[in-house]
Amino acid sequence: MTTTIETTAVHTQRAVVSHSGGPGAAFVRFLKRIPAWLTIAFLIVVTAYPLFWMFINSLKSNSDFLSNPSYAFPEVWQWSNYPLAWETGNLATTISNSIIVTVPSLFFIVILGTAAGFALEILVFKGRAAVLLLFLAGIMIPGQMIVLPLFTAFFQIGITGSYLPMILIYTAAGLPLTVFMMATYFRAIPREIFEASTLDGASMIRAFFSIGLPMMRNAVLTVAIVQFFLIWNDLLIALIFGGKKSLNTIQVGLLNFSGEYGAINYGPLFAAICITSGGILILYLFLNQQIMKGLAAGAVKG
Amino acid sequence: MKSVLGDRKAITLLLTPALLVYTLIILVPVAWSFGLTFFSGSALEGFEFVGLENFSRLFSDPYVWDAFWFTIKYALLVTLFQVVLGYGLALLYNFVLRKSSVLVRTLVFFPVVLPTVAIALLYQKLFQSAPVDGLVNELLVNVGLSSVDWLGTGTTAFVVIVIMDVWRSVGFYGVLVFSGLLDIPDEIIESARIDGAKSFKLLRHIVLPMSLPILFASFIFSINGTIKVFDSVFALTGGGPGNSTTPLTLYMYRTAFQFSDYGYGSTIALLLTVMCLVVTLVIFRSSRRDLSV
């Protein structure tokens, strides 16, 4: 709130100066920009303040949180909430579980999806339009429609206590969008390139690995980023197939933590939220441009 | 030349793995799930054929219809906000901030990448009323209003869910539409300006018609996601208080995994799938009509 008021004040001041000094047109143009500045200030406050609020509350003791306004700074900056959250929230386990299921899934999605996209777009055979459509239909299907048979089947094979079900499902669920996106990217590449390479005696499969895949480096990164966030932030599959404590991903772990320990230990709960959000924010800042491009591209094509 | 591109071995080797995984993990379970609708029981207890019993139960179960309407209400409202506010953001990025929009874009995009459970827990605290007021109630009290038990009644909990889901996704739709607006050539905008078009007219007659495809894409993307809403509701309210904020996805999850009724769970999942199918078909129907005009 204060930010909004300050911004307005600063700009009114400047507006007066420009009015007395410059022509009236400049002043009018300036007045016109005030709503825009207010909107921007509002956006910044609404997005950033809750995150900041979460951070200051992660450093409070319980009595501090219960007796003082939540927007006040901590009486004592209790950094010990962080190691406490790390320990009791089992964060080391949940973070490594999230990595263990996400990385292989991403690997398989990228390899299988790119190969299929290549086969469906560059190679020529009867029925490829139908196969592409079949993949596309998968984007629409809700997870609820596949989990029960999968749970039954995985239970019977005896792999429900491992990471395998999650990796298999994430891989399969990531394929429709990936195949479709990769097919769209390959559409932009002339088929002649691949034809020419086979004249030198290379097989089509070699052409895919030595020309197609390297050409798609950017597209692969984009696809991997889109899928990373989808898998990392999944809850449904993680709840059903990672319900055992040793298999909890970050999302499930946080949920359990808030239900058990975090319900009465406010500081550590906030700290756990900060740790899990902070890590992903840092990653996001590194990949910012690619993420925005990728997510937007993925959506348009999906 | 066709023969090289029609290389059977290459097609088989490149396409089969993806198709196999997709078929085994997605397509077969969809068919199997459909089959389960004629049974009752679970993976642990065994199954029993019950004919059409699950369907008659579906149509007479008031909770299903509550969940159905909740899903529709939520999907329409959140989609509306996502697309309209996202469009507003994109206009702001493209026409007001122009080159300097990177900072605001990056910031408003922040919540998009955060784990949904983390956001839901944050919102529980922001809107909490016991044991102490959260930030929102403190603000209300400070401006002279009384504090509200936000997550204590169905209506207010719904408001919180909508606010949270719009907050965490609007940055994405802003960037999505923005990427579409970038494709509008500057010359068109400039020449319209020179012809004396004012901002509003420019928006109505030039920008809006030219950004229809991207608006359409964001609408599809949005409705496809909101109709399947699960994680944010599950983590924020758990469907409560009572059943008041339970979408179909969550009702299905409860039926199958808390009450171990796979048959009826599959029937609810089928209803959800049919909803998704209908929405998809309606959208593509209408898009084809738009294109032919």
Interface residues (C-beta under 8 A of the other chain):
Chain A: R33 A36 T39 I40 L43 I44 V46 T47 A48 P50 L51 W53 M54 N57 F65 L66 P69 S70 Y71 F108 L112 G113 A115 A116 F118 A119 L120 I122 L123 V124 F125 V131 L134 F135 G138 I139 M140 I141 P142 G143 Q144 M145 I146 V147 L148 P149 L150 F151 T152 A153 F155 Q156 L168 I169 T171 A172 A173 L175 P176 V179 R191 F194 E195 T198 S203 M204 I205 F208 F229 W232 N233 D234 L235 L236 L239 I240 I250 Q251 V252 L254 L255 S258 G262 Y266 L269 F270 I273 T276 S277 I280 L281 L283 Y284 L285 N288 I291 M292 K293 L295 A296 A297 A299 V300 G302
Chain B: M1 K2 V4 L5 G6 D7 R8 K9 A10 I11 L13 L14 L15 P17 A18 L19 V21 Y22 L24 I25 I26 L27 V28 P29 V30 W32 S33 L36 A43 L44 L89 L92 V96 L97 V104 R105 T106 L107 V108 F109 F110 P111 V112 V113 L114 P115 T116 V117 A118 L121 L122 Q124 K125 L126 P131 V132 D133 G134 L135 E138 W167 G171 F172 V175 L176 F178 S179 G180 I214 A217 S218 F221 N224 K228 F230 D231 F234 A235 L248 T249 M252 Y253 A256 F257 Y262 G265 S266 I268 A269 L270 L272 T273 C276 L277 T280
